[in-house]
Amino acid sequence: MYKVKITFVQINGDTEKELGFVITDNNGKAVLNIKADSVKTDNEGKLHFKAVYAGNKQTDPAEEEVTIKRARLEITPVKEDSLLSVQVKLIDIGTGTEKPVAETALGIFVNRLFNPLKIGEGTTDENGEATVEIPGNLSGDAKGNITLLAKLDENETYGNLEASSVQKWGTPVSDKIEDQPRALWSSHPPIWMLVTFIILMVVVWGHYIVIVYEMLRLRKEEPHPLPNATIS
């Protein structure tokens, strides 16, 4: 449902605090951005949120709740000789004391025009760290820069987290629009091919035109009756 109002509320014990509302987009999604210091965790270091839809004449009201803990995701690029890799670290900060999170899968992506491209995955160790190798043949921008992303997606405890790092590890790809030389596979074929094609079309259609002309000319000619012939 698009263009409907979704209200976001934080629940802390018996109290509820309205954080704001968002109108859904064409995909039916609503995203509310808030400052980290504007919400407080409960005694267990958790954040409890609720999304509320008031409903209308055609639809019933609805609401959904989610509980997450605060965490921080770090990404550190590592270059050793010709080997490229990233070290990611997941840290629980819900209680105010940093604690590494082990046995959690993290995805590594490279940013692309439409959607990020997944290039690897790692599972954190007892220190909350994981290392993932980065391919050396990724295409970048005009300067060879690529944007690396570390993601924690739809985790039951921490929700969604993301960290990014821009590195000059890609193959430079020009972003300028340039005229390509004439070639068989381009939108501008060679001149000789155009000339040959035009000549062939003229010859083929010329024959059709001549045939049609001759048929019309024959139809216009009046038939000449044969003189009566007698046999003696």
N, C-alpha and C positions, 0 to 999 in steps of 0.2 A: 504494500500500500504506500502510495507516495502522497506527499503534501499533507501529512497528518502530524499532529503535535505529540511528541514524546517528552515526558517530564522525567528528569533524573533526580533521585533522592539518595542520600547517604543515611544508613541506619547504624546507630551506635547505641547498643543497649535498647532502652525503651524510647529513645529520642530519634526523630527523623528530621533531617535537614535537606531542604530543597536546594539542589545545585544549579538548576537551570532547565531549559527546555530547548529542543531542536526540532525543526520540521524535516521530515524524511525526504530524501531525494528521489529521483526517478527509479532507483533500484530498491526503494523501501528502506534504506539505511539512514540511521541518524547517529552522528558522532559528536560527543560533547567533550571539549578540551578544558581541563581545569588545572590550576596550579597545584603543585605537589603539597605546598604548605597550607592549602585551604581545606584539606581533609585530615582527620585524625584516626589513628588505628585504635582498635579496642585493646583489652588487656592481653589478648593473645597475639597482638601484632597484625591483626587482619582488618581488611576494609570490606564493608558490606554495602553493596549498592542495589538500588531497585529502579527499574524503568517502568513507567506507568503510561498506559494509553487509556484515555477517558472514554473512548468509544463515540459513536454517533447514532443516527437513526437507522443506519444500515448494518452496523457492526456492534458487537458487544465490547465492553471494556476489557482490558487485559493488562497483566503486569508480569514481570520476570525479575528474579533476584540472582545476584552473583556475589560470591565471596572470594577474595584474593588476598595474598600477602604481598608486601612490598619486596622488590628485589632489584638488583642492578646487574645489567649485562655489559661486559667489557669486551672489546675486540682490540687485539694488538698485532700489527703486521710484523712478520719475521722474515728476513732475507738472509740466507746463508749460501754464499757462492751463487750457484744457479738455481737453488731450491727456494721456492716461494711458499709461504704458509702463513696462516693466521692462528693466533692463540686466543681462545675465547674463555671467559670466566664468568660464572653465574654466582652471585652473592646474595644471600638473604639479609635484608636490612629491616625486616618488619618490627623487630623488638628493639631497634636502636643499636644493636651489636651485630657487626658483620659476621656472617657465618657462611662458609662455602656450601654450595648445593651439589651433591654428588648424584650419579646415576640419572642424569637428565639429558635427553637428546636435544641437540642444537643444530639448526640448519645454517649452512653458509650459502649466500647468494651473491650474484653480481647484478647490479642494477642495469636494466635494459629499457628500451623505449616505452614499452607497454607494461610489462610485468617483470619482476626480478626473476633471474634464471638461477635455479639451484645447481650448485657445482660441487657440493659435498655435505657431509654430516658427521658429527662427532658426539660422543657421550662423555659427560664430565666425570672426572675421577674424584678421589676423596678430597682433593683441594679445590673442587669446583671448576677445574680447567679441562680444556680439550683442544687438541691441535689438528688442524685440517690443512692439507696441501692444496695449493692454488695452481691451476694449469697456467703455463707460460704463454699460451697462444690466444688469450682472450683479446678481443678487439676493444679498443678504448675510444676516447675522443680524439680530436686533432692533435693533442699533446700526449696521447697515450695514457691518460688518466682513466682509471676504473674505480667505481664505487662498490666496495665490498660490504655486505650486510651479514650480520649474525642475528638469527631470529629464534625466539622461543614462541611457538604457535599453540594457542588454545591449551595451555597447561592448566590442569585442574587446580593447582595451588597458586600459581603466579600469573595466570592469564597469558597475555601477549607482551613480549618484550623485544626490543630491537636496538642494535648498536651498529654504527657505520664507520667506515674509514676509507678515505680516498688515497689511492696509491698510483704511482706512475709505473704500473706493471703491465699495461696493455699494449697492443699493437696500434700505432696511430692510424686513425681513419679520418680522412678529411670530411668536414661537414659542409664544404662548399659545393654548389651546383655548377658543374662544368659541362661544356659541350663535349659529347663523346664522338670519336671518329666514326665515319661511315663504315658499317660492317653488316654482314648478313644477319647477325643476331640483335642488332640495334634497331631503334625506330627510324633511323636514317640509312637506308640501304645505299650501296654504291651507285654512282651515276650510270655506269654501263648497264647495271641491272634494270634501272628505271627505263632507260632508252630501249633496251631489248623487250621489256614487257609492253611498252607503248606500241612498238612496231608490230609485235605479235597480235595485240588486241586490234590494231587497225587492219591488219591482214585478215584476221578471222571475221571481224564484224563487217569488213568490206565485202567479203564473199556473201554474207547474208543480205546485205543491202542490194548487191547486184542481182541476187536471185529474186528477192521481193520485187525489185524494179521490173525485171523481165516478166514475171508473172502478171503484174498489173498491166504491163504493155500488151501482153497477149490477150488479156481479157477485153481490152479496149478495141482491139482490131475486129472489124466486122467480118463475118464469114463470107466467102465467095462461093455462091452456088455453082455446082458443076453444070455445064450445058447438057441438054438432053442428047443422049447418044442413040443412034438407030443402027440396027444391023440389017443389011440387005442380003 
